[in-house]
Amino acid sequence: MAVADQLGHLKGRKGAFRIALIPPEVLDALNDGLLETVNLNEFLALELPRLARSVAGHIGLDAESERLADTIAMLGAFKPMQRHGHIARPSTT
């Protein structure tokens, strides 16, 4: 069974009212880039380094590249909403 089929039951969820209430199955799928967030709590709960490495692998990039590692290492210097922009910025090399 394809991963998308296994997660189909999660796609119609409303989203947790608190980060602590996000089911582990949902959080794992979010962090693996297999499921979209449905509310701000899910967005804020993302483990951005894990998500970035997972998505890099999904689109054929080296998840362990030095550039990605450097970007992930600097994320703590930015506000949470800015971090996603730094991860999503395309490489200029």
N, C-alpha and C positions, 0 to 999 in steps of 0.2 A: 504494500500500500504506500502511495506517495505521501511525503510529509505534509503537503497541502491538504490531502484528504484526512490525515490524522488530526489536523488542527481546525478542520471545518466547524466543529462544534464551538470553537472559541470566537469565531468571527462575529457573531451577533451579540456579544456581551456588551453591557453598559459601561463597564469600567468601575474600578473600586473607588470608594469615597476617600480612602486614605491609602498611602503607599504601602503601609503594613498589611493591608487587606488584599493586595494583589496576589492571586493564587500563584504558587511556584511554577506551575505549568505555563501560565500566561507569561510570567516574567522571563522564564527560560526562552520561550518562543520569541518574545520581544527582543531579548538580548542576542539571539541567534539570527535576527533579521528575517524571521519567518512569519511575523505577524505585525500588523500595523497598530500603533497606539490609538486608543479611542478617547482618551481624555488627558488632561494635563498631568494628573498623578502618574499615569503610566509613562508619559514622556519624561517626567522628572526622575522616575525610578530607574531609567535605563543606565546600564553600566556601559558608558560610551566606549571605553577601550575594547571591551569584549564585542560590542556591536560593530565597531569599526573593523576589527580584525575579521569578524565573521562575514561582513558584507564584502570586504576586500576579496576574501576567498570565493564568495559567490560570483563575483564579476571578473574573476580571473587575474586578480592582482596578488602580489606576494604579501600575505598577511603578516609576515615577519620582516618586511622591508625596513631599512634604517630610517627612511623618510617618515613612514607611518609611526614607527617607534618614537622618533623625535617629536612628532606632532602630538602623540598621546602623552608623552612626558611633560609637555608644556601646558596641557589643558587646565591644570590646577590654578594657573595664573589668570584664568578668564572666568567671567561670570557664567553661571550654568547655561543661559540661553545663547551665549556667544560661542560656547564650546562646539556646538553642532555645526556652526558655520565654518569653524576651523577644520573640522573633520571632513566636511563636504567640499571644501575648496579643492578644485582640480589641481593636479600637479603641473608645475610649469617646466618640469624637466622631462 
